[in-house]
């Protein structure tokens, strides 16, 4: 984990309530797709954890949904600097993907899959992506995944774009040797039940500190309690215990 100041160089709208922000700073602690950063905002006690969409040696790209005071504050920022913790979370393990990887994202669970797709494709893995949204106006990053060389299927609950239904509707005929997923917990549980192979799940969880000190985001697993911020947010399929 590393703390530093990052300069805002882009903050643009992708949809009515989803924003893309590009920050310039030291990204050396971001080593795996699926990690997140934790942003300090003026007047707010808790930092805001946001998953990493992409990074290079000088910038990190995040995509966030405007849902409360913190993200409302972020939407208005067009310049300035932010105090950011980087290199948080374990991230996805790309060494176990097999030759055909299926990436499944729902809503703001989509962004961390972009960097993951980029790294898998660079390793020669055949990547298929399922992007799930409620309606056509909420769809983002479809063309960006296609530009990487991934095969992309969009699902919308109301059928206004792509396959009608949830992401599991597009999983039925998918050809894959391993999968990775990120999204709200009901979606993750449905993916778990529909999946035919092992895979990795990135959980979205409310966090206090974001680096394992407060124990506020602990969950039960087959191997004991784990902190989503420190030991996660990525858990493998075989260790997950779903709360009834």
N, C-alpha and C positions, 0 to 999 in steps of 0.2 A: 504494500500500500504506500502511496506517495501523495502528499498534499502540495498543491501549487496553484498559481493564478493562471487562468485561461482567458484569452481575449475572444470576445464574440465577433465572428467575422461574417456570419450569416444566420438569419432567423426568419424563415419564410413558411407560409402556410401550404400544407399538402392537401388538406380538406378543411371543412369549416371549423373543426376543433382539433386537428392534428398538425403539429408544427415540426419543422426540421431545423435544428440548430447545429452550426459548425463552430467549434471552439479551437483556438490555436494555443498550443502549450506542449509540455513534456508528456508524451504518450508512452514512454518506454515501459511503464508498469502494466500496460494493457497488452497481455501476451496471448490471450485466447478469446475466440468468439464466445459470447454468452456472459462475459463479465459486465460489470456496471460501474458507473461513477456516482458520486454522492455530492450534490451541489448545495452550498450554503447560500441562503437568500436573506437579504436584509429584513429584519423585523420578525423572522420566523425562527423558532427554536430548533426544530428538527431539520436536518438536511433532506433534500429530495433525491432518492435513488432513481436513476434513469439508465436503462440498458444501453450498451454501446451498439450502434448500428454499423459503424465502420471506423477505421483509423488508419493513419499513415504515420510517418515519423514526426510530423509537425502538427497534425490536426486530429480531432475526434468528432465524429458525427453522431448526434443523438436525435431520436424522434420521440416526441412526447405528446400525450393527449391532455388538453386543457380541461381539468376536472375540479380544481379547487384554487385556493389562494396562491399557493406556490407556483403552479403552472400558469395561472392568470398573470402573475407578476412576470414570469419568464417570457410570456408571449409579447409583452410590451418592450422587451429589451432589444435594441438594435445595435448597441455598441457598449463598451465598457468591459470590465473584467469580472470573473467569477472565481470564488474560492472553491476548488474542486479536489475531492479525494479520488484517486484513480487506482486501477488494479484490484478492484474489489470483486469477490466471488470466485468460484472455481472455474467457471466456464465449461464449454463443451469439449469433450475428448474426441478429436477427429481421427484418432488412430484405429478406431474399431468400426468404421463405417461400412466396410465391405465395398463392393464395386457399384452398388446402386443404392444411393441414399435418398430417403424421402424426408423432406422438411415440411412441417405442418405448423402454421402460425395463425393465431386469431387476433384481430384488432392490433393493439399495440404490442402484442406478442410477436408480430412480424419482424420488427427492426433487427433484433439480434441474429435472426436467421440469414440476413444479408451478408454479413461478414463471414458467417459459417459457410454459406454457399460458395462464396468467393474462394475460401481456403480449400474446400473439398474439391472444387473444379480444378484448382491449380494442382492438386495431387492426382488428377486423372479420374476422379470419381464421377460417375453419371448421377446428376442431381435432378430430382423432380421436386417441385414446390407446390404446396396447397396453401392458398391464402384465403382465410375466412373472414367475412364481414357481414353486417346486417343487411346492407343495401348498397346499391351501386355508387352512391355519392360518398361513401366511406372508403372506397377502394384506393389504396396507394401502393406504390413501389412494384406494381406488376411489370412495367416495362424495364425497370432497373434490374430485376431478377432475370428477365429474358435477355438483357444485354450481357449478362455474365455467361450465358449459355445454358441456363437452367430451363427445363420444361415446366411451365407455370399453368396451374389450374386455379381459377378463382371460384369461390362459392359465396353465395349471398342467401341469407335466410329467406328473403322475400322473392328471390328469383329474378331480380332486376338486372343481374349480370352473372354470367357463367353458370355453374351448376346450382340449381335451387336446393337449399338445405344447409346443413352444417358441414364442417370439414370431413366428418366421417362418411358422408355421402360420396365424396371423391376418393376416399381411401379404399373403397370396396374393390375397385379394379386396378389399383396401383401396383406396380411391380417394383419391389424394393427388398434389399437385404438387411437394412437397418434404418431406423428413423430417429429424427430429432424433432422436438416440439416445444412451443412456448405459447402461453395464452392464459386466459382465466381458468380457474380450477375446474369448473364444470366441463369445459372443453377438454382439459387434460384427462379427466376421468373417462370421458367418452372415447378419446383417442386410445387410452390404456385398454379399454374393453374391446375396441375394434382392431387393435394392432395384432399382427401375426408374427412379429420378430421382437428381439430385444430393442431397446431404444433409450434415449435420454430425454428427461423432462425438465424444463426450466420453469420454476414456480414464481409467480408474482405474489409478494407478501409484504404487508405493512412492516416497516422496520423502524427501530429507534436509532441506534448508533450506526448500523450499517457495516460494522467490522467485527462483530462477535462478542462484544463486551457486555451488552445488556441482557442477552438471552431472550429478548422479546419476540423473536421470530422462530423459536424452536418448534420442531415437529418430530413426531415419532417415525422411525424407520425400522426396518428389519434388523439394522445394526445399532440400534439405540437412538437416543435423541440427537438430532442435528440442527444446527442453526442455518436457516436459509441464506443469510447474508454471508456467512463465513464458510460453512461446509457445503453450501449450495451456491447459487440457486438451482444448480443442475443436479438431479438425482437420477440414478439408473432405474429402469423399470422394475427390476427384481427386488429392489430394496424399499419400494414405496408401500406404505400402509395407508389406505384411505380411511378417513374418519367417517363413521356412519351418521 
